[in-house]
Amino acid sequence: MTAAVLILLVIVLVGLTINPSRDDFAWFLRLRRPAWLTFEPLIPVIWISIYACFWGSALVAWNASTSWGLMLGYLGLLLLVQTYTWLICRTRRLAGGTLIGLAGWLWGVALAVAVGPQAPPAALLLIPYLLWSPVGTLVTWQMQRINR
């Protein structure tokens, strides 16, 4: 039980700490989106689901291995994911978000490979992020082209 609460606490604290200001986020919301992005209202639900999978994956990995190295891997992934929006909003440049999105996906693949042998269900719980991340990166890349 303690591990579950501690992992959740870290996720919440990182989420609250690495967050754009209201003004910066308002700038992001004013940007034009690709015409095919019709599912934007679902994005918050998608991210909540991904964070729930992160939590479950980290918990399963911890219970299977008690590896602090793997937990640092999850923290690294969480930091990359949170930095994505913060960096875009803070610098008001979409290009940085595209690079962070790619870095996060690569980190996620490496983490899934690292955790897979010790806890296959933990690796499976990373799949939603690994599927969604390229979509988010593509949206950011296309937004960069239409918001010069």
C-alpha positions in Angstrom: 0.0 0.0 0.0 2.8 2.4 0.8 4.4 2.0 -2.6 1.1 2.8 -4.3 0.6 6.0 -2.4 4.2 7.1 -2.8 4.1 6.6 -6.6 0.9 8.4 -6.8 2.2 11.3 -4.7 5.3 11.6 -6.9 3.1 11.7 -10.1 0.8 14.4 -8.6 3.8 16.5 -7.3 5.6 16.4 -10.6 2.3 17.3 -12.4 1.7 20.2 -10.1 5.3 21.4 -10.1 6.0 21.3 -13.9 3.0 23.1 -15.1 2.7 26.1 -17.4 1.3 29.3 -16.0 -2.3 30.3 -16.9 -1.1 33.0 -19.3 1.3 30.6 -21.0 -1.3 27.9 -21.3 -3.8 30.5 -22.7 -1.3 31.3 -25.4 -1.2 27.5 -26.3 -5.0 27.3 -26.4 -5.1 30.2 -28.9 -3.0 28.4 -31.4 -4.5 26.9 -34.5 -4.9 23.1 -34.7 -4.8 20.7 -37.7 -8.3 20.3 -39.2 -8.2 16.6 -38.6 -7.9 17.1 -34.8 -11.6 16.5 -34.2 -11.0 14.6 -30.9 -9.3 17.4 -29.0 -12.0 17.3 -26.2 -11.0 13.7 -25.4 -7.3 14.6 -24.9 -7.6 15.3 -21.1 -9.3 11.9 -20.7 -6.6 10.2 -22.8 -3.9 11.8 -20.6 -5.6 10.9 -17.3 -5.8 7.3 -18.6 -2.1 7.3 -19.6 -1.1 8.7 -16.1 -3.2 5.9 -14.5 -1.3 3.4 -16.7 2.0 5.0 -15.6 1.0 4.6 -12.0 -0.1 1.0 -12.5 3.0 0.2 -14.5 5.4 1.7 -11.9 3.6 -0.1 -9.1 3.7 -3.5 -10.9 7.4 -2.9 -11.7 8.2 -2.0 -8.1 6.3 -5.0 -6.7 8.1 -7.3 -9.1 11.6 -5.9 -8.7 11.9 -3.3 -5.9 14.4 -1.7 -8.3 15.1 2.0 -7.6 16.8 2.1 -11.0 13.5 1.3 -12.7 11.7 3.9 -10.5 14.2 6.5 -11.7 13.4 5.4 -15.2 9.7 6.1 -14.5 10.5 9.4 -13.0 12.6 10.3 -16.1 9.6 9.5 -18.3 7.3 11.5 -16.1 9.6 14.5 -16.2 9.8 14.3 -20.0 6.1 14.0 -20.4 5.4 17.0 -18.1 8.2 19.1 -19.6 6.5 18.8 -23.0 3.6 21.2 -22.4 5.6 23.3 -20.0 8.4 23.9 -22.5 6.1 24.7 -25.3 4.1 27.2 -23.2 7.0 28.7 -21.5 9.2 29.3 -24.6 6.2 29.8 -26.9 7.9 27.6 -29.4 6.3 24.4 -30.7 9.6 23.0 -32.0 10.9 22.2 -28.5 7.8 20.2 -27.8 8.3 18.1 -30.9 11.8 17.2 -29.7 10.7 16.5 -26.1 7.8 14.3 -27.6 10.3 12.3 -29.5 12.7 12.0 -26.5 9.8 10.9 -24.3 8.7 8.2 -26.7 12.3 6.9 -27.0 12.6 6.9 -23.2 9.3 5.1 -22.9 10.4 2.4 -25.4 13.7 2.0 -23.4 11.7 1.8 -20.1 9.3 -0.8 -21.5 12.3 -2.9 -22.7 14.0 -2.6 -19.3 10.9 -3.5 -17.3 9.5 -6.2 -19.6 11.7 -9.1 -18.5 11.0 -8.4 -14.8 7.3 -7.4 -15.0 5.6 -8.0 -18.4 2.3 -6.4 -17.2 4.2 -3.2 -16.4 5.6 -3.1 -19.9 2.1 -3.6 -21.3 0.8 -0.7 -19.3 3.3 1.6 -21.1 1.7 0.8 -24.4 -1.1 3.4 -24.3 1.6 6.1 -23.9 3.8 4.6 -26.6 0.8 4.6 -29.0 -0.4 8.1 -28.0 3.0 9.9 -27.9 3.6 9.8 -31.6 0.1 11.2 -32.2 0.8 14.1 -29.8 4.1 14.7 -31.4 2.6 14.7 -34.9 -0.1 17.2 -33.8 2.6 19.5 -32.3 4.7 19.2 -35.5 1.7 20.1 -37.6 0.7 22.9 -35.3 4.3 24.2 -35.7 3.7 24.4 -39.5 0.4 26.2 -39.3 1.3 28.6 -36.5 4.5 30.2 -37.9 
